[in-house]
Amino acid sequence: MRAGTKLRKPFRLVAAVLARACFSYPCVSVTDPRKEQFDREGYCVLENALGAAHLEMLREECRFLTDESDRAMAAGGETVRGINHRGKRYFISKRHADRPRLRDFLFSESMARICRSLIGDNVWLFNEQFVVKSAEVGMSFSWHQDSGYIDSECPHKPYLSLWCALDDVDEENGTVYVLPFSRAEVTSRIDHATQAGTNDLVGYTGNDAGEAAVMSAGSIVAFSSVTFHRSGANPTNEPRRVFLAQYSVEPIIDPRNDRLWALATPFLKNGERVTD
């Protein structure tokens, strides 16, 4: 598939049938070809993987937390906090502890089925966050590996990122682009540089535009934490919202201080859910 092309039409036709079947409840299936692509190229697309109830819940939680973030930055007289830019771009993480509906989703059987298929039977929740590009001014996000945001002194096995689209996404509103392993020629973590002005970490500066995910709301792009990905700006008149759920195959611990890097909440043990 050449860089920047959309999903093949036969796949989209099958996805449309699945969408009708999954409208009212989660219906996640990671087929062998998707698993093989994930292992070979570092990513795969799960069309219409979220049921209607989960999709609407995530949208409601996103609205609440984005409004809360705006109020907090305004109260502090800030327009930028870390990589958050008020009214432009938001990364709101680790809120499932005080948002029970997020917790229910993260430890649901739907998520368990995806994790079992892609990374195995022993799984921990590593991180979760909403990523929002506001209408008309939503900023782009540079090429990076999720593992690039973990210090090089903290070695770890690649973890799973599930990029859950809460809106229809395409090249116009800032969808995610992934760089397949075969074209990046990188399958492990590399050091990243901090980009001035945005505080983004950048790990790839080549000319490959990557593969754009063109999908309907409720679809998921699953990719490895060592897969390079980026996202475009959002000049449309609607926000582009995503919920990112990340799961590891082991607790990720900083050996310098024996502290967890992020979360390490047990989810699956020998294939069975131990947190629900």
The 8 nearest C-alpha neighbors of each residue, nearest first, counted from 0:
[[1, 2, 4, 210, 3, 5, 6, 7],
 [0, 2, 4, 3, 210, 209, 5, 208],
 [3, 1, 209, 210, 4, 208, 0, 207],
 [2, 4, 210, 211, 209, 208, 1, 5],
 [5, 3, 2, 1, 210, 211, 6, 0],
 [4, 6, 213, 7, 211, 3, 212, 210],
 [7, 5, 8, 4, 213, 11, 10, 212],
 [6, 8, 10, 9, 5, 11, 4, 12],
 [7, 9, 11, 10, 12, 6, 5, 13],
 [10, 8, 12, 11, 7, 13, 6, 14],
 [11, 9, 13, 8, 12, 7, 14, 6],
 [10, 12, 14, 8, 13, 9, 15, 7],
 [13, 11, 9, 15, 14, 10, 8, 16],
 [12, 14, 10, 16, 15, 11, 17, 9],
 [13, 15, 11, 17, 12, 16, 46, 18],
 [16, 14, 18, 12, 13, 17, 11, 19],
 [15, 17, 13, 18, 14, 19, 20, 12],
 [18, 16, 14, 20, 15, 19, 21, 13],
 [17, 19, 15, 21, 16, 47, 20, 22],
 [18, 20, 22, 17, 16, 21, 15, 23],
 [19, 21, 17, 18, 22, 16, 26, 23],
 [22, 20, 18, 26, 24, 19, 23, 50],
 [23, 21, 19, 51, 50, 20, 24, 18],
 [22, 24, 51, 50, 21, 52, 25, 20],
 [23, 25, 50, 21, 22, 26, 51, 52],
 [26, 24, 50, 49, 21, 27, 109, 48],
 [27, 25, 21, 48, 24, 28, 50, 49],
 [28, 26, 48, 25, 109, 29, 112, 113],
 [27, 29, 30, 26, 113, 112, 45, 48],
 [28, 30, 33, 116, 34, 113, 31, 27],
 [29, 31, 33, 32, 28, 34, 116, 35],
 [30, 32, 34, 33, 35, 29, 36, 116],
 [33, 31, 35, 34, 30, 36, 29, 37],
 [34, 32, 36, 30, 35, 31, 43, 29],
 [33, 35, 31, 37, 36, 32, 117, 38],
 [34, 36, 32, 38, 33, 37, 31, 39],
 [37, 35, 39, 33, 38, 34, 40, 43],
 [38, 36, 42, 41, 34, 43, 35, 40],
 [37, 39, 35, 36, 41, 40, 34, 42],
 [38, 40, 36, 37, 41, 35, 180, 181],
 [41, 39, 180, 179, 36, 37, 42, 38],
 [40, 42, 37, 223, 222, 226, 38, 180],
 [43, 41, 222, 37, 221, 40, 223, 36],
 [42, 44, 37, 221, 33, 220, 36, 222],
 [43, 45, 220, 219, 46, 221, 42, 33],
 [46, 44, 219, 218, 48, 220, 47, 43],
 [45, 47, 218, 48, 14, 44, 219, 214],
 [48, 46, 218, 217, 18, 49, 45, 215],
 [47, 49, 27, 218, 46, 45, 217, 26],
 [50, 48, 217, 25, 47, 54, 53, 218],
 [49, 51, 25, 24, 23, 22, 53, 52],
 [52, 50, 54, 23, 22, 53, 55, 24],
 [53, 51, 55, 54, 50, 56, 23, 24],
 [52, 54, 56, 50, 51, 55, 57, 49],
 [55, 53, 51, 57, 52, 56, 217, 49],
 [54, 56, 58, 52, 57, 53, 51, 59],
 [55, 57, 53, 59, 58, 54, 52, 60],
 [58, 56, 60, 54, 59, 55, 61, 53],
 [57, 59, 61, 55, 56, 60, 62, 54],
 [58, 60, 56, 62, 61, 57, 55, 63],
 [61, 59, 57, 63, 62, 58, 64, 56],
 [60, 62, 58, 64, 59, 63, 65, 57],
 [63, 61, 59, 65, 60, 64, 66, 58],
 [62, 64, 60, 66, 61, 65, 67, 59],
 [65, 63, 67, 61, 66, 62, 68, 60],
 [64, 66, 68, 62, 67, 63, 61, 69],
 [67, 65, 69, 63, 64, 68, 62, 70],
 [66, 68, 64, 70, 65, 69, 63, 71],
 [67, 69, 65, 71, 70, 66, 64, 72],
 [70, 68, 66, 72, 67, 71, 73, 85],
 [69, 71, 73, 67, 68, 72, 74, 66],
 [70, 72, 68, 74, 69, 73, 67, 75],
 [73, 71, 77, 75, 69, 74, 70, 76],
 [72, 74, 76, 70, 75, 71, 77, 69],
 [75, 73, 71, 72, 76, 70, 77, 69],
 [76, 74, 72, 73, 77, 71, 70, 78],
 [75, 77, 73, 74, 72, 78, 71, 79],
 [78, 76, 72, 75, 79, 73, 80, 74],
 [77, 79, 85, 84, 72, 80, 76, 73],
 [80, 78, 84, 77, 83, 85, 81, 82],
 [79, 81, 83, 82, 84, 78, 77, 72],
 [80, 82, 83, 79, 198, 84, 197, 90],
 [81, 83, 198, 80, 84, 197, 199, 79],
 [84, 82, 89, 80, 81, 79, 88, 90],
 [85, 83, 79, 88, 87, 78, 86, 89],
 [86, 84, 78, 87, 79, 69, 83, 88],
 [85, 87, 133, 84, 88, 69, 136, 137],
 [88, 86, 137, 133, 84, 85, 136, 132],
 [87, 89, 132, 84, 131, 83, 137, 133],
 [90, 88, 83, 131, 130, 91, 84, 132],
 [89, 91, 130, 129, 83, 128, 92, 131],
 [92, 90, 129, 128, 89, 130, 93, 64],
 [91, 93, 128, 127, 94, 90, 129, 126],
 [94, 92, 127, 95, 128, 126, 96, 91],
 [93, 95, 96, 92, 97, 98, 91, 128],
 [94, 96, 98, 102, 101, 97, 93, 99],
 [97, 95, 94, 98, 99, 102, 93, 101],
 [96, 98, 95, 94, 99, 102, 101, 93],
 [99, 97, 95, 101, 100, 96, 94, 102],
 [100, 98, 102, 101, 97, 95, 103, 96],
 [99, 101, 103, 102, 98, 104, 56, 95],
 [102, 100, 95, 104, 99, 103, 98, 105],
 [101, 103, 95, 99, 105, 100, 104, 106],
 [104, 102, 100, 101, 106, 105, 107, 99],
 [103, 105, 107, 101, 102, 106, 100, 53],
 [106, 104, 102, 103, 107, 101, 110, 244],
 [105, 107, 275, 104, 103, 102, 274, 110],
 [108, 106, 104, 109, 110, 105, 103, 111],
 [107, 109, 111, 110, 112, 106, 272, 275],
 [108, 110, 107, 111, 112, 25, 27, 113],
 [111, 109, 113, 107, 108, 112, 114, 105],
 [110, 112, 108, 114, 109, 113, 115, 107],
 [113, 111, 115, 109, 110, 114, 108, 116],
 [112, 114, 116, 110, 111, 115, 117, 29],
 [113, 115, 111, 117, 116, 112, 118, 110],
 [116, 114, 119, 120, 112, 113, 117, 118],
 [115, 117, 113, 114, 118, 119, 112, 29],
 [116, 118, 114, 115, 119, 113, 34, 37],
 [119, 117, 114, 115, 116, 248, 120, 159],
 [120, 118, 115, 121, 117, 116, 114, 122],
 [119, 121, 270, 269, 115, 267, 268, 122],
 [122, 120, 268, 267, 269, 119, 248, 270],
 [121, 123, 248, 267, 266, 247, 120, 246],
 [124, 122, 265, 266, 264, 247, 263, 246],
 [123, 125, 246, 264, 263, 126, 245, 247],
 [126, 124, 262, 246, 263, 245, 247, 123],
 [127, 125, 245, 262, 124, 244, 93, 261],
 [126, 128, 244, 243, 92, 93, 245, 129],
 [129, 127, 92, 91, 243, 242, 93, 90],
 [128, 130, 242, 91, 90, 241, 243, 92],
 [131, 129, 90, 241, 89, 240, 242, 128],
 [130, 132, 240, 89, 88, 239, 133, 241],
 [133, 131, 137, 88, 239, 238, 87, 233],
 [132, 134, 137, 238, 87, 136, 88, 131],
 [133, 135, 238, 237, 236, 136, 235, 137],
 [136, 134, 234, 235, 236, 233, 137, 133],
 [135, 137, 87, 134, 133, 234, 138, 233],
 [138, 136, 132, 133, 87, 233, 232, 88],
 [139, 137, 232, 88, 136, 87, 132, 233],
 [138, 140, 232, 231, 230, 141, 137, 173],
 [141, 139, 230, 229, 231, 138, 142, 199],
 [140, 142, 229, 201, 143, 199, 139, 230],
 [143, 141, 229, 228, 201, 203, 202, 227],
 [144, 142, 202, 227, 201, 228, 141, 200],
 [143, 145, 227, 147, 225, 146, 226, 224],
 [144, 146, 224, 147, 148, 225, 143, 226],
 [145, 147, 224, 144, 148, 149, 225, 188],
 [148, 146, 144, 145, 149, 191, 190, 188],
 [147, 149, 146, 145, 150, 200, 144, 191],
 [150, 148, 146, 147, 151, 153, 145, 260],
 [151, 149, 152, 153, 148, 147, 154, 146],
 [150, 152, 153, 149, 154, 190, 147, 189],
 [153, 151, 150, 154, 253, 254, 255, 149],
 [152, 154, 253, 151, 150, 254, 155, 149],
 [155, 153, 152, 151, 156, 253, 150, 251],
 [156, 154, 251, 157, 153, 252, 158, 249],
 [155, 157, 158, 154, 248, 249, 247, 251],
 [158, 156, 224, 223, 225, 155, 159, 146],
 [157, 159, 247, 224, 246, 223, 156, 248],
 [158, 160, 223, 246, 245, 224, 222, 247],
 [159, 161, 245, 222, 221, 244, 223, 162],
 [160, 162, 221, 244, 243, 220, 163, 245],
 [163, 161, 243, 220, 219, 242, 221, 160],
 [164, 162, 219, 242, 241, 161, 243, 218],
 [165, 163, 241, 216, 166, 217, 218, 219],
 [164, 166, 216, 240, 241, 217, 163, 58],
 [167, 165, 216, 164, 168, 239, 240, 215],
 [166, 168, 215, 216, 214, 164, 169, 165],
 [169, 167, 174, 214, 213, 166, 172, 215],
 [168, 170, 213, 174, 171, 172, 212, 173],
 [169, 171, 174, 173, 172, 211, 168, 231],
 [172, 170, 169, 173, 233, 235, 234, 174],
 [173, 171, 233, 170, 235, 169, 174, 168],
 [174, 172, 231, 232, 233, 230, 170, 171],
 [173, 175, 169, 168, 230, 170, 172, 212],
 [174, 176, 230, 229, 212, 211, 177, 173],
 [177, 175, 211, 210, 229, 228, 209, 230],
 [178, 176, 228, 210, 209, 227, 179, 175],
 [177, 179, 209, 227, 228, 183, 210, 180],
 [180, 178, 40, 181, 182, 183, 41, 177],
 [179, 181, 40, 183, 182, 184, 41, 185],
 [182, 180, 179, 184, 183, 40, 39, 185],
 [183, 181, 184, 180, 179, 178, 207, 185],
 [184, 182, 180, 185, 181, 178, 179, 227],
 [183, 185, 182, 181, 180, 186, 179, 178],
 [184, 186, 183, 187, 180, 181, 188, 225],
 [187, 185, 225, 180, 184, 188, 226, 183],
 [188, 186, 225, 185, 189, 157, 226, 146],
 [187, 189, 225, 146, 147, 190, 186, 144],
 [190, 188, 191, 187, 147, 202, 151, 144],
 [189, 191, 147, 202, 188, 192, 151, 150],
 [192, 190, 202, 201, 200, 147, 189, 193],
 [191, 193, 201, 200, 194, 202, 190, 199],
 [194, 192, 200, 199, 198, 201, 195, 191],
 [193, 195, 199, 198, 200, 197, 192, 196],
 [196, 194, 197, 198, 193, 199, 200, 192],
 [195, 197, 198, 194, 199, 193, 82, 79],
 [196, 198, 199, 195, 194, 82, 193, 81],
 [199, 197, 194, 193, 195, 82, 196, 200],
 [200, 198, 194, 197, 193, 201, 141, 82],
 [199, 201, 193, 192, 191, 194, 143, 198],
 [202, 200, 191, 143, 192, 142, 141, 203],
 [201, 203, 191, 143, 142, 192, 190, 200],
 [204, 202, 142, 205, 201, 143, 227, 191],
 [205, 203, 202, 206, 142, 201, 207, 141],
 [204, 206, 207, 203, 208, 183, 142, 202],
 [205, 207, 208, 204, 209, 203, 2, 183],
 [206, 208, 209, 205, 2, 178, 182, 183],
 [209, 207, 2, 206, 3, 210, 176, 178],
 [208, 210, 178, 2, 177, 176, 207, 3],
 [211, 209, 3, 176, 177, 2, 178, 4],
 [210, 212, 176, 3, 213, 175, 209, 5],
 [213, 211, 175, 214, 176, 174, 169, 210],
 [214, 212, 169, 168, 5, 211, 6, 174],
 [215, 213, 168, 167, 212, 218, 216, 169],
 [214, 216, 167, 218, 217, 168, 166, 47],
 [217, 215, 166, 167, 165, 164, 218, 214],
 [216, 218, 49, 47, 164, 165, 48, 54],
 [219, 217, 47, 46, 48, 216, 164, 45],
 [220, 218, 163, 45, 162, 44, 164, 221],
 [219, 221, 44, 162, 161, 43, 45, 222],
 [222, 220, 161, 43, 42, 160, 219, 44],
 [223, 221, 42, 160, 41, 159, 226, 220],
 [222, 224, 159, 226, 225, 41, 158, 160],
 [223, 225, 145, 146, 158, 157, 226, 144],
 [226, 224, 144, 223, 187, 188, 146, 186],
 [227, 225, 223, 224, 144, 41, 228, 222],
 [228, 226, 144, 143, 178, 177, 142, 225],
 [229, 227, 177, 142, 176, 143, 178, 226],
 [228, 230, 142, 141, 176, 140, 175, 143],
 [231, 229, 175, 140, 173, 174, 139, 176],
 [230, 232, 173, 139, 174, 140, 233, 229],
 [231, 233, 139, 138, 173, 137, 234, 172],
 [232, 234, 172, 137, 173, 235, 135, 134],
 [233, 235, 135, 136, 232, 134, 172, 236],
 [236, 234, 135, 233, 237, 134, 172, 171],
 [235, 237, 134, 135, 234, 238, 233, 133],
 [236, 238, 134, 235, 239, 133, 135, 172],
 [239, 237, 134, 133, 132, 240, 236, 131],
 [240, 238, 132, 131, 166, 172, 133, 237],
 [239, 241, 131, 165, 130, 166, 238, 132],
 [242, 240, 164, 130, 165, 163, 129, 131],
 [241, 243, 129, 163, 128, 162, 130, 244],
 [242, 244, 162, 128, 127, 161, 163, 129],
 [245, 243, 127, 161, 160, 126, 242, 128],
 [244, 246, 160, 126, 159, 125, 127, 161],
 [245, 247, 124, 125, 159, 123, 158, 122],
 [248, 246, 158, 123, 249, 125, 122, 159],
 [247, 249, 122, 121, 123, 158, 118, 246],
 [248, 250, 247, 251, 123, 122, 121, 263],
 [249, 251, 263, 252, 123, 247, 248, 259],
 [252, 250, 260, 259, 155, 249, 253, 263],
 [253, 251, 259, 258, 260, 257, 254, 250],
 [252, 254, 153, 257, 255, 258, 256, 260],
 [255, 253, 257, 256, 252, 153, 258, 152],
 [256, 254, 253, 257, 152, 153, 258, 252],
 [255, 257, 258, 254, 253, 252, 259, 260],
 [258, 256, 254, 253, 252, 255, 259, 260],
 [259, 257, 256, 253, 252, 260, 254, 255],
 [258, 260, 252, 261, 251, 253, 262, 257],
 [259, 261, 252, 251, 253, 258, 262, 149],
 [262, 260, 259, 125, 126, 263, 251, 252],
 [263, 261, 125, 126, 264, 124, 259, 260],
 [262, 264, 250, 125, 123, 124, 265, 261],
 [263, 265, 124, 123, 262, 266, 125, 274],
 [266, 264, 123, 267, 263, 122, 124, 274],
 [265, 267, 123, 274, 273, 122, 272, 264],
 [268, 266, 272, 122, 121, 271, 270, 273],
 [267, 269, 121, 270, 271, 120, 272, 273],
 [270, 268, 120, 271, 121, 267, 272, 119],
 [269, 271, 120, 268, 267, 121, 272, 115],
 [272, 270, 267, 268, 269, 273, 120, 266],
 [273, 271, 267, 266, 274, 268, 270, 275],
 [272, 274, 266, 267, 271, 268, 275, 265],
 [275, 273, 266, 272, 106, 265, 267, 264],
 [274, 106, 107, 103, 273, 272, 266, 102]]
